[in-house]
């Protein structure tokens, strides 16, 4: 049996949520909100915050933020790099 990798979106949310719940979350019960830039700290339910982000299309990837993968250092960990312009301040 093969596997298919697809982007997380409104049409794939149910399968993602089922997988996460069957495995006690991602990283031991987490819904991976900490990786989002505007996650906030007053979220009552990280699951609800995640589904809201998915359904509203507010998902960002490291590549969207200017990062590039350099090498994989674990099953789910990467060394990333980002080149930034030099500051014009002296």
N, C-alpha and C positions, 0 to 999 in steps of 0.2 A: 504494500500500500504506500503510495507516495503522499507527499505533503505539498500544499500550495501556500505560498506567502502572499498575503494581500495587505494593502494599506488599511489601517484602522480608520473607520468612518461610520456614519450612521447605519449603513447597511451591513456592517460587520460587527457592530457593537455587541449584539446578543451572544455571538460565538466567543468574543473576547471576554465578556463578563462571565460566561459560563466557565471558561478555562481558568480565569483568575480565581473564581469562587471555589472550584473543585480543588485548587492547589493552595488554598489558604493565602491567596493574594500573591503579589509580586514582592519579593524580598520579605517574606514572612508576614503577610497580612496587609501589605501596603498596596495602594492603588496608584502609585507613582505620580503623585501630584507635586512632590518636591522638585521635580525636574522642570516644571513649567515656570516661566519667568514671572507671571502675574498670579501665582497660586494663592497668595494671601495666607494669613494664619488663623483667620476666624471662620474657617470652613467647618461646618457641623459634620458633614459627611464627605469624606474624600471620594467615595464611590459616586455620589451625586455630582460632585464637582467635576469628576472625570467624564461622566456621561454628558454633562452639560457642555464641556469643552468639545467633545466628539460631535455631538449633534449640532453645535453652532459653528463647527469648522475652525475652532481656535486651537489648532494643534500646530506646534512648531517643531522642527527637527533641527538638530545641531547644524546641519548643512545650511538651513535657512538663516542661521545666525552667523554664517561666515566660517564655520569650523570645517576642517577636512580630516578624515580618519588617517592616521599614520600607521598604526599597527594594532592588532588585537592582542590583549594581554590576559584575557580570560574568556569564559564562555559568553559573558555579556558586558565585557569591559574593553574599552578602546583608549588608546592614547590619541588625543586630538591635537590639531594645531590650528592656529589662526594668525594670519599676518595682519598687523594693524599699521596704519600710517604713522610716521613720526610726528610728534607734537610740534606745533609751530611756536610754542611758548619757549622762552629762553630761560 
